[in-house]
Amino acid sequence: MANWIGRSIKSSLCKASCLALLCVVLPSAVLAVPPVEIVGLFKNQAVVQVGSVQRLMKVGQTSPEGVELLSADTAQAQVRYQGETYTLSLSNRVHSGFRQAEKASVTIPSDDMGQYRVRGAINSQYVNFLVDTGASVLAMSSREAGRLGIDYERGQRGQVQTAQGTADSYFLIIDRVTVAGIIAHNVQAAIIDGNYPVEILLGMSFLRQVSMQENSGVMILTQKF
């Protein structure tokens, strides 16, 4: 009987010690995992976040923080960090601290010309935008407006200053402009008579309605409201 009690006490002490050891070891193991996150995915490129630093990386590059981008497409990226290889999807931290974005956001890498282009929609019609912080309003050619079914001639006539000089324009309000889930309503636009600009300029009448950050060749637009 005494032997059985002794074994029972030893077993209980062992379990208690093991649990105490787990309580000490597990938090340290969790803290040792690097805070690497993918916040933007593109073909052969990814926006990698290490701590509070975001970097646009191409496959084969290694960041100053020691993260090497092994592969990337629009679905996932593979990175190597401190000798370990991880396969990550968008906004999936290595340490399992997945964060659900509270507001719609889009990460746009700059192209070879240092410009930012992004897919979006005007009144549910899909278009390509060139982000232009120097344009006071969203601007497009009358040719493009006609293709989108915009009755621009109902707008107020006026003129705008372009790189080619002064041009006749129609000013109106677009009901809804969407960029990657970010929605802006009542966006002022200038429809410029003719074929220019070739691309639709996403100007400040849209950008003022969103939060905008630019760093190291990456622009991040986030829904304000």
N, C-alpha and C positions, 0 to 999 in steps of 0.2 A: 504493500500500500504506500509506504514511504517512498519507494523507488518510483512508483507510478506518478505520485505527486511531484517528485523531483523532476521527472521527465516532462511533465505537463508545464511546470514552471519554466524549465529551460526552453521548451517549445514556444511558450508565450513570450519569453524574453527575446528569443531569436526573431519571432515575427515583429515584435516591437522595434528591434534594432534594424531589421530590414526596411520597415516602413519609414523609420527615421532617416535611414540612408537614402531611400528614394526621395524623400522630401528635400534632402540636401542636394542630391545629384541632379534631379530632373530640372529644376529651375536653371542651374548652371548650364545644362546641355541646351536648353531652349535659348538662353541668352547668347550662347556661342555661335548660333546660326546667323549668318550675315543677312542684313536687311536689304536684299536685292529684289527689285520689282520691275516688271515690264509695263510701261504706261503708254507705249505706242508701238504698233506693229506694221511693218511694210515689207515688201519683197526685198530681201537681202539687207534690210535695215531695221533697227529697233531703237526706241527711246528707253534707255535703261536708267533707273533711279537707284542710287546707292545712298541711303540716308536721306538727306535733303537735296542732294545734287542730281540733276537730270542731264543726261548726255545722249545726243543722237549719234548712234554708232553704226558702222557698216560691218558686215561679216568679215572676220579676220582681225578687227581692231581690238585693242586692249585699252581700257580706260585708266586714268591715273590712279583710280581706286583699286585696280587689279582685276577688273571684270573683263573677261574675253568673250566676245560674241562669236559663237561657233556657227550658228545658222539662224535664219529668220524668214518667216513668211507672214501672211496676214492672219494665221491661226495661232502660231506659237513661236517661241525663240528658245534656243539652247545656249546656255552660258556656262563658262568655267570660272570658278571663284575659289581661291585658296586650295587648289588641287581637287576640288569636287566639281562634277558636271551636273547641271540642273536643266530640266525642260520646263519652261514657264509659259503660261497663257497670259492674256492681258490682265493687268492688275492682280497678279497672283504672286504674293511674296514667297520667298524661299522658306521663311519661318512660319508659314501657314497663316499669317495674319492678313487674310483676305479683306480688302476694304471695298465696300460697295459705294460707288460714287453717288453722292446725294443729288448732284446736279449734272445735267448733260454737259459733256466736255469733249473736245476734239483736239488731238495733237497733230500739228502739221509740220512736216520737215521741209526745210527750204530746198529748192532745186539747185541745179548747177549754176544758175544765174543769181542765186540768193533770193529768189522770189517764192512766195507762198501761194500754192494753188490747192483748191479743195473742191470736192463735189458737194452739191447742194440742190436746192429746189426753190423755184419762184412760183407761188400759188400751185404747188403740187407738180410742176413741170421741172424735170431734172435738168440741171445745168452745171457747167464748170465755172468756178469763180477764181479770179485773181485778187488776192487780198491787197488792198491799196489804202494805206493809212493817210496818203496824201490827197485822196478824193473825199470831198465833203459829203457826197451822197453816193448811193449805188448808181452806177452808170452803165449803159449799154447802147448799142447802135439801134437805129430804128429797124434795120433789117432783122436783128436778133429779136427785138420786141414783137415784130410781126410774126416771126416763127413761133413765138410763145403764145400768140393769140392775145397780146396786150393791146387794148384800144388806146394807144398812146396819144392819138390826136384829140382826145377829150381833155388832155392835160393843159396846163397853162404854158403858153409859148414864152420862150425866153432865149437866152444865149449862155453858153459856157465857154470857159477858156481851156483849150486843150494844147497839147504839145505842137499841134499843127496850126494853132491860132484860134480865133473865135469861131464857134459853130452854133447853128440854130438847134434849139432843143425844146423838148416838152417836159414839163415838171409835173409829176403825179405821185400818188401814194400807192405803194404795193401792199396788199392786204397782209401777206405772210411770206417771209423769207426763212428758209430752213437750211441749217448746216449741221449735218451729223447729229440730229436730234435737238440741236439748239434752235429755238423758234423765236423770231422777232416779228412783231406785228406793226402795221402802219409805218412802213419803211419808205422814206422819201427817196425818189429815184429821178434821174435825168435820162431821158431817151434822146440820144443825139442823132440828128438827121444824117443818114448815110450809112456807110459800112464800118465806121470806126466808133468806139474801140473794137478791136477784133475779139477781145475777151470781155466778159462781164466783170466790171470792177466792183469788188465788195468794199464799199467806202464806209465812211464814219457814220452815216445814218443807220447802218446795221451795227458797226463795231462799238458804237457808244452804248448799245443795249446789252453788251456782253462784257465779261471780264477778259482782259487780254494780257498775256505775258509773252515775252520774247527773250530767249536765252540760248546762246551757243547753237544758232541755226535751227531752233525749234520754236514754233509759236503755239501757244495753248489758248484756246477760246473756251470759256465756260459760261453757261447760262447764269445770268444774274438773279433772275426771279423764278 
